[in-house]
């Protein structure tokens, strides 16, 4: 399809603002919906200067979302707005479901009624899978989430399928691994790379929760925005993993970042957090086949870019 108009929920967030920049670069007119509970309008400054970004401060659960979408008539809706904290979902599963399930349904209804052709959904590959026996983990595995956050993201896929079958609203659900990169908020967006960058450059002792041998699959934010763009063009009612397929322990991540910064500081260790997985790493070969996508940025280059950004923006 040829895309000229797109809506992005959570477009003032870390991933969302990178996606908005990509959409503007591709010549699109963009509607951004964000309640600014964690997003920052400053992230959209460059994109808004183009004159092709329309911003609405709004919760995705708002009944007014439908009218906003109808007034804009997006061809594609990128639904990135979410409650993203696994620990918060464990402490308040009702609040998590309110945003991540009911909010998603409201976005689907608004997209359908506005005549959108397709919705690209930001799922979570690790959280929806839970502890897996196969690493890297393919999409075909039986998904058993270990947190209410993961359950909510998994439930959303069933709603996506329902709206595709009953309303003709096509979709692609992208199961992201751990996304990192320049501009991530170390306070509000739960990214360990951002937290370590801020602490190391600020002279504060970072904390590793648990023994640090837990593993994650770290994927660069510009590569994720590229996956979203490709998914919007292709569609197909697919669930696709978006990751590198490379396991990295938290201890190894810290050592690499400390070396880049030039810090001899050793981290503190604290008790492991409830609801967090021991191992998480995604097999993204299906995304390569369906979208022609792969993670172009290796971890070392991505960490250097991220740390350089934090140096310039303390």
Secondary structure, 3 states (H helix, E strand, C coil): CCCCEEEEECCCCHHHHHHHHHHHHCCCEEEEEECCCCCCHHHHHHHHCCCCEEEEECCCCCCCHHHHHHHHCCCEEEECCCCCCHHHHHHCHHHHHHHHHHHHHHHHHHHHHCCCCEEEEEEEHHHHHCCCCCCCECCCCCCCCCCHHHHHHHHHHHHHHHHHHHHCCEEEEEEECEEECCCCCCCCCCCHHHHHHHHHHHCCCCEEECCCCCEECEEEHHHHHHHHHHHHHHCCCEEEEECCCCCEEHHHHHHHHHHHHCCCCCCEEECCCCCCCCCCCECCHHHHHHHCCCCCCCHHHHHHHHHHHHHHCC
